[in-house]
């Protein structure tokens, strides 16, 4: 009668796999660093975090920001995003960042180290868990000819 322990072990293994898969897709609880906008790697210093209640927050190139997702993940519908009003030499980058963020309509954690936000007309923002990790690769970037 060793069949029952084997079946129980297989069932528990399946639950663990499901939990790992769900965790790998959950974008919350991680500080994501901006890697690319619209398929182009960027050097804009910006971050994004998402909490379980759908609040977003982070640092744009100049200012801290926060907002609320008005939809259920993976859908994204940002209401007004509030930001501090500090001046810096990267305000043009900040405008690009906020314009792109406002256009995003979906958020998907691709793997353990990649979060992709997408919007209409092929727009995208790609964030990485750790930009300095040698395994970090841009998955949305357009190949150069």
Secondary structure, 3 states (H helix, E strand, C coil): CCHHHHHHHHHHHHHHHHHHHHHHHCCCCCCEEEEEECCEECCCCCEEEECCCCEEEEECCCCEEEEEECCCCCECCECCCEECCCCCCCHHHHHHHHHHHHHEEEEEEEECCEEEEEEHHHCEEEEECCCCCCCCCCCCCCCCC
